[in-house]
Amino acid sequence: MIYLNGKFLPAEQACVPVLDRGFIFGDGVYEMIPVYGNKLFRLDEHLRRLQNSLDAVRIPNPLSPSEWDSMLNELIQRNGGGDLSLYFQVTRGSALRDHAMPENPTPTLYAMCNPLKAPAPEVLEKGVAAITREDIRWQRCHIKAISLLPNILLRQEAVDQGAAETILIRDGHATEGAASNIFVVIDGVLCTPPKGPMLLPGITRDLILELAVANDIAHCEQNISPNDLVAADEIWLTSSTKEILPVTQLDNSPVANGQPGPLFHQMTALYQSYKQHLRAQ
């Protein structure tokens, strides 16, 4: 069951007009929220990021926060509850094809659920491979836009090489992955690039920093160079659906000893404890 413009209906019955600007231009924004035991993961933070994206591209928000809460929770129940990956997007709606924005648009709102699969145990035990590439995307990557063709091309380069992700380099600094944020551990300090227009402000990224503060883990937000990636003791990928993945091979070379590091195991345990607390609420 999906939600489309005020109605819950089977996905195969859902239709949008061919003149929808999301279909023609990729003119819209989106969010992805994990659901653990019927509980939405950090809903307020996701809705705040959604509002920031909508404001940046000048699309009116079709729902109030309480309406979002009600709709998303009903969608969870209509899909059987449990652990889910919840995706929703807002486009500018239908209009005659013109690059100029239509006045007083009626946004299109679409939401769906899929089963959420935890990372495979062998992935957490052995880690994943990643490659590095130049960041070819636009200069407003903090907007969670549905027009993701550059990310698709960059991610496919990793897939073609048997890797899990592409870590992006812009102006001599690592920004993020094609579909993830990045962390490195250098000399026992957990570091991640600072927020700004060149990377998405990840909800999971922020939680990891909160857990670091709460558990006295040395951490910082600072620029990360390609040399830092090469010298790192640990590299992680993070996202709402990936959670935390250790990178143990980068550009066909091992990261440190080629095994997930101790800080990864500590943070993973803290993250899983946070999830269990959410389920138990």
Kinemage of the C-alpha trace (Angstrom):
@kinemage 1
@onewidth
@group {chain A} dominant
@subgroup {mainchain}
@vectorlist {calphas} color= white
{ca met a 1} P 0.000 0.000 0.000
{ca ile a 2} L 1.227 3.482 -0.870
{ca tyr a 3} L 0.038 7.019 -0.194
{ca leu a 4} L -0.561 9.437 -3.057
{ca asn a 5} L -2.134 12.875 -2.674
{ca gly a 6} L -4.457 12.073 0.201
{ca lys a 7} L -5.292 8.450 -0.654
{ca phe a 8} L -3.979 5.059 0.426
{ca leu a 9} L -4.101 2.542 -2.414
{ca pro a 10} L -2.218 -0.410 -3.937
{ca ala a 11} L 0.959 0.671 -5.713
{ca glu a 12} L -0.177 -0.755 -9.057
{ca gln a 13} L -3.209 1.557 -9.005
{ca ala a 14} L -1.230 4.734 -8.309
{ca cys a 15} L -0.717 7.189 -11.187
{ca val a 16} L 0.713 10.687 -11.578
{ca pro a 17} L 0.205 12.991 -14.582
{ca val a 18} L 2.909 12.929 -17.259
{ca leu a 19} L 3.198 16.713 -16.798
{ca asp a 20} L 4.237 16.330 -13.162
{ca arg a 21} L 7.452 18.325 -12.795
{ca gly a 22} L 8.994 15.535 -10.758
{ca phe a 23} L 8.618 13.262 -13.798
{ca ile a 24} L 9.794 15.851 -16.339
{ca phe a 25} L 12.486 17.769 -14.423
{ca gly a 26} L 13.231 15.821 -11.247
{ca asp a 27} L 11.762 18.905 -9.566
{ca gly a 28} L 11.203 17.676 -6.030
{ca val a 29} L 12.743 16.564 -2.750
{ca tyr a 30} L 12.548 13.389 -0.698
{ca glu a 31} L 13.242 11.708 2.616
{ca met a 32} L 13.970 8.144 3.695
{ca ile a 33} L 13.141 7.103 7.275
{ca pro a 34} L 13.837 3.707 8.846
{ca val a 35} L 11.108 2.229 11.012
{ca tyr a 36} L 12.044 -0.067 13.919
{ca gly a 37} L 9.264 -2.035 15.570
{ca asn a 38} L 6.615 0.358 14.145
{ca lys a 39} L 8.569 3.374 15.500
{ca leu a 40} L 9.735 6.105 13.125
{ca phe a 41} L 13.447 6.825 13.574
{ca arg a 42} L 13.983 10.498 14.542
{ca leu a 43} L 10.879 11.747 12.762
{ca asp a 44} L 11.253 15.351 13.936
{ca glu a 45} L 14.778 15.554 12.516
{ca his a 46} L 13.677 14.083 9.171
{ca leu a 47} L 10.735 16.474 8.891
{ca arg a 48} L 12.983 19.410 9.758
{ca arg a 49} L 15.408 18.400 6.993
{ca leu a 50} L 12.470 17.963 4.603
{ca gln a 51} L 11.270 21.481 5.406
{ca asn a 52} L 14.763 22.867 4.806
{ca ser a 53} L 14.859 21.176 1.386
{ca leu a 54} L 11.360 22.407 0.490
{ca asp a 55} L 12.247 25.954 1.505
{ca ala a 56} L 15.452 25.836 -0.532
{ca val a 57} L 13.628 24.848 -3.738
{ca arg a 58} L 10.499 26.922 -2.986
{ca ile a 59} L 7.934 24.126 -2.853
{ca pro a 60} L 5.150 24.566 -0.268
{ca asn a 61} L 4.891 21.826 2.337
{ca pro a 62} L 1.626 19.945 1.661
{ca leu a 63} L 1.191 18.755 5.276
{ca ser a 64} L 1.638 20.059 8.800
{ca pro a 65} L 3.981 18.148 11.161
{ca ser a 66} L 1.025 16.448 12.867
{ca glu a 67} L -0.456 15.482 9.492
{ca trp a 68} L 2.883 14.004 8.427
{ca asp a 69} L 3.016 12.027 11.676
{ca ser a 70} L -0.514 10.690 11.215
{ca met a 71} L -0.091 9.796 7.537
{ca leu a 72} L 3.260 8.066 7.964
{ca asn a 73} L 2.087 6.029 10.942
{ca glu a 74} L -1.038 4.941 9.071
{ca leu a 75} L 1.131 3.919 6.122
{ca ile a 76} L 3.246 1.814 8.479
{ca gln a 77} L 0.161 0.039 9.833
{ca arg a 78} L -1.293 -0.548 6.356
{ca asn a 79} L 1.973 -2.250 5.414
{ca gly a 80} L 2.031 -4.609 8.390
{ca gly a 81} L 4.357 -2.682 10.687
{ca gly a 82} L 7.664 -4.052 11.940
{ca asp a 83} L 10.983 -2.893 10.526
{ca leu a 84} L 10.505 -0.874 7.344
{ca ser a 85} L 12.230 1.587 5.057
{ca leu a 86} L 9.823 4.474 4.504
{ca tyr a 87} L 10.352 6.691 1.434
{ca phe a 88} L 8.407 9.822 0.556
{ca gln a 89} L 8.826 12.637 -1.928
{ca val a 90} L 7.224 15.978 -2.674
{ca thr a 91} L 7.337 17.371 -6.222
{ca arg a 92} L 6.202 20.765 -7.463
{ca gly a 93} L 3.198 19.088 -9.104
{ca ser a 94} L 1.790 19.336 -12.622
{ca ala a 95} L 2.231 22.304 -14.970
{ca leu a 96} L 2.962 23.012 -18.604
{ca arg a 97} L 6.600 22.263 -19.319
{ca asp a 98} L 8.549 25.412 -18.598
{ca his a 99} L 11.764 25.881 -16.654
{ca ala a 100} L 10.165 28.807 -14.814
{ca met a 101} L 8.314 27.789 -11.663
{ca pro a 102} L 4.520 27.821 -11.879
{ca glu a 103} L 2.701 30.201 -9.568
{ca asn a 104} L 0.762 28.656 -6.657
{ca pro a 105} L 1.760 25.039 -7.377
{ca thr a 106} L -0.169 22.075 -5.990
{ca pro a 107} L 2.551 19.663 -4.845
{ca thr a 108} L 2.420 15.934 -5.488
{ca leu a 109} L 3.039 13.843 -2.356
{ca tyr a 110} L 3.953 10.181 -2.662
{ca ala a 111} L 5.013 7.761 0.102
{ca met a 112} L 5.792 4.046 0.208
{ca cys a 113} L 7.267 1.354 2.475
{ca asn a 114} L 9.645 -1.540 1.881
{ca pro a 115} L 10.953 -4.182 4.293
{ca leu a 116} L 14.096 -2.971 6.058
{ca lys a 117} L 16.912 -5.495 6.030
{ca ala a 118} L 19.692 -5.248 8.571
{ca pro a 119} L 23.261 -5.348 7.223
{ca ala a 120} L 24.397 -8.934 6.729
{ca pro a 121} L 26.584 -10.260 9.604
{ca glu a 122} L 29.451 -11.052 7.224
{ca val a 123} L 29.452 -7.411 6.049
{ca leu a 124} L 29.847 -6.198 9.619
{ca glu a 125} L 32.558 -8.813 10.250
{ca lys a 126} L 34.597 -8.204 7.103
{ca gly a 127} L 33.628 -4.703 5.981
{ca val a 128} L 33.057 -3.409 2.467
{ca ala a 129} L 35.121 -1.980 -0.369
{ca ala a 130} L 34.902 1.606 -1.617
{ca ile a 131} L 36.476 3.667 -4.369
{ca thr a 132} L 37.200 7.394 -4.616
{ca arg a 133} L 36.152 9.669 -7.477
{ca glu a 134} L 35.836 13.380 -8.214
{ca asp a 135} L 32.540 14.822 -6.981
{ca ile a 136} L 30.724 15.738 -10.226
{ca arg a 137} L 27.470 16.833 -8.571
{ca trp a 138} L 26.012 20.334 -8.238
{ca gln a 139} L 26.867 22.826 -5.507
{ca arg a 140} L 23.757 22.457 -3.324
{ca cys a 141} L 24.136 18.884 -2.115
{ca his a 142} L 22.574 19.760 1.255
{ca ile a 143} L 19.194 19.733 -0.551
{ca lys a 144} L 17.801 16.197 -0.652
{ca ala a 145} L 16.655 16.463 -4.266
{ca ile a 146} L 15.110 13.618 -6.256
{ca ser a 147} L 17.292 14.451 -9.305
{ca leu a 148} L 20.038 11.938 -8.489
{ca leu a 149} L 21.577 11.063 -11.862
{ca pro a 150} L 25.138 12.125 -10.868
{ca asn a 151} L 24.877 10.002 -7.698
{ca ile a 152} L 23.644 7.060 -9.775
{ca leu a 153} L 26.573 7.317 -12.180
{ca leu a 154} L 29.083 7.585 -9.333
{ca arg a 155} L 27.551 4.717 -7.380
{ca gln a 156} L 27.512 2.534 -10.495
{ca glu a 157} L 31.261 3.021 -10.876
{ca ala a 158} L 31.624 1.361 -7.477
{ca val a 159} L 29.256 -1.461 -8.426
{ca asp a 160} L 31.188 -2.056 -11.658
{ca gln a 161} L 34.335 -2.579 -9.571
{ca gly a 162} L 32.696 -4.841 -7.013
{ca ala a 163} L 32.654 -2.112 -4.359
{ca ala a 164} L 29.829 -0.934 -2.118
{ca glu a 165} L 30.236 2.837 -2.413
{ca thr a 166} L 32.037 5.741 -4.060
{ca ile a 167} L 33.614 8.299 -1.736
{ca leu a 168} L 33.546 11.720 -3.389
{ca ile a 169} L 36.424 14.213 -3.548
{ca arg a 170} L 35.882 17.923 -4.240
{ca asp a 171} L 38.552 20.650 -4.109
{ca gly a 172} L 40.954 18.342 -2.313
{ca his a 173} L 38.509 17.202 0.383
{ca ala a 174} L 36.325 14.129 0.839
{ca thr a 175} L 32.703 15.233 1.045
{ca glu a 176} L 30.537 12.105 1.427
{ca gly a 177} L 29.580 8.928 -0.397
{ca ala a 178} L 27.292 8.773 -3.405
{ca ala a 179} L 24.528 7.669 -1.005
{ca ser a 180} L 26.060 7.999 2.460
{ca asn a 181} L 28.007 10.172 4.872
{ca ile a 182} L 31.575 9.278 5.809
{ca phe a 183} L 33.582 9.064 9.023
{ca val a 184} L 37.269 8.344 9.572
{ca val a 185} L 39.203 7.415 12.686
{ca ile a 186} L 42.689 8.935 12.872
{ca asp a 187} L 44.839 8.478 15.990
{ca gly a 188} L 41.755 7.486 17.980
{ca val a 189} L 39.694 10.541 16.989
{ca leu a 190} L 36.436 10.086 15.086
{ca cys a 191} L 36.154 12.702 12.330
{ca thr a 192} L 33.542 13.623 9.748
{ca pro a 193} L 33.371 16.496 7.229
{ca pro a 194} L 31.562 19.607 8.520
{ca lys a 195} L 28.074 20.418 7.297
{ca gly a 196} L 27.742 22.735 4.337
{ca pro a 197} L 26.313 22.932 0.837
{ca met a 198} L 28.630 20.183 -0.485
{ca leu a 199} L 27.137 17.343 1.563
{ca leu a 200} L 23.813 16.113 2.867
{ca pro a 201} L 23.265 16.727 6.608
{ca gly a 202} L 22.665 13.087 7.513
{ca ile a 203} L 20.311 12.182 10.358
{ca thr a 204} L 22.370 9.079 11.178
{ca arg a 205} L 25.533 11.197 10.958
{ca asp a 206} L 24.146 13.542 13.620
{ca leu a 207} L 23.125 10.646 15.871
{ca ile a 208} L 26.631 9.182 15.729
{ca leu a 209} L 28.066 12.514 16.845
{ca glu a 210} L 25.487 12.653 19.676
{ca leu a 211} L 26.475 9.136 20.767
{ca ala a 212} L 30.134 10.151 20.666
{ca val a 213} L 29.419 13.111 22.967
{ca ala a 214} L 27.335 10.991 25.352
{ca asn a 215} L 30.031 8.295 25.600
{ca asp a 216} L 33.155 10.468 25.780
{ca ile a 217} L 34.450 9.395 22.376
{ca ala a 218} L 36.937 11.886 20.964
{ca his a 219} L 35.491 13.371 17.788
{ca cys a 220} L 35.629 16.346 15.462
{ca glu a 221} L 34.069 17.885 12.370
{ca gln a 222} L 36.816 18.871 9.970
{ca asn a 223} L 37.874 18.582 6.350
{ca ile a 224} L 39.219 15.172 5.354
{ca ser a 225} L 41.835 14.968 2.600
{ca pro a 226} L 42.531 11.997 0.314
{ca asn a 227} L 45.758 11.503 2.297
{ca asp a 228} L 43.678 11.280 5.480
{ca leu a 229} L 41.641 8.502 3.870
{ca val a 230} L 44.814 6.612 3.010
{ca ala a 231} L 46.227 7.038 6.536
{ca ala a 232} L 42.981 6.391 8.423
{ca asp a 233} L 42.768 3.647 11.037
{ca glu a 234} L 39.067 3.228 10.212
{ca ile a 235} L 36.618 4.485 7.569
{ca trp a 236} L 32.833 4.240 7.942
{ca leu a 237} L 29.845 4.800 5.700
{ca thr a 238} L 26.621 5.889 7.392
{ca ser a 239} L 23.019 6.388 6.344
{ca ser a 240} L 19.529 5.727 7.649
{ca thr a 241} L 19.325 2.391 5.815
{ca lys a 242} L 23.022 1.378 5.854
{ca glu a 243} L 23.349 2.354 9.530
{ca ile a 244} L 27.145 2.044 9.992
{ca leu a 245} L 29.309 0.090 7.555
{ca pro a 246} L 33.082 -0.326 7.943
{ca val a 247} L 35.183 0.256 4.835
{ca thr a 248} L 38.081 -2.204 4.939
{ca gln a 249} L 39.310 -1.713 1.360
{ca leu a 250} L 39.719 1.597 -0.457
{ca asp a 251} L 40.782 1.813 -4.097
{ca asn a 252} L 41.939 -1.825 -3.961
{ca ser a 253} L 44.151 -1.258 -0.912
{ca pro a 254} L 43.380 -2.312 2.673
{ca val a 255} L 42.300 0.270 5.213
{ca ala a 256} L 44.758 -0.147 8.130
{ca asn a 257} L 44.866 -3.940 8.772
{ca gly a 258} L 41.907 -4.628 6.483
{ca gln a 259} L 39.518 -5.418 9.363
{ca pro a 260} L 36.713 -3.419 11.031
{ca gly a 261} L 38.259 -1.430 13.856
{ca pro a 262} L 37.514 -1.264 17.596
{ca leu a 263} L 35.752 2.114 17.463
{ca phe a 264} L 33.419 0.761 14.778
{ca his a 265} L 32.439 -2.126 17.057
{ca gln a 266} L 31.893 0.263 19.988
{ca met a 267} L 29.749 2.661 17.969
{ca thr a 268} L 27.738 -0.169 16.394
{ca ala a 269} L 26.885 -1.481 19.864
{ca leu a 270} L 25.796 2.010 20.962
{ca tyr a 271} L 23.716 2.441 17.803
{ca gln a 272} L 21.976 -0.907 18.262
{ca ser a 273} L 21.239 -0.021 21.874
{ca tyr a 274} L 19.633 3.230 20.683
{ca lys a 275} L 17.454 1.247 18.268
{ca gln a 276} L 16.382 -1.170 21.004
{ca his a 277} L 15.414 1.749 23.216
{ca leu a 278} L 13.341 3.171 20.366
{ca arg a 279} L 11.542 -0.164 19.899
{ca ala a 280} L 10.819 -0.381 23.625
{ca gln a 281} L 9.286 3.109 23.938
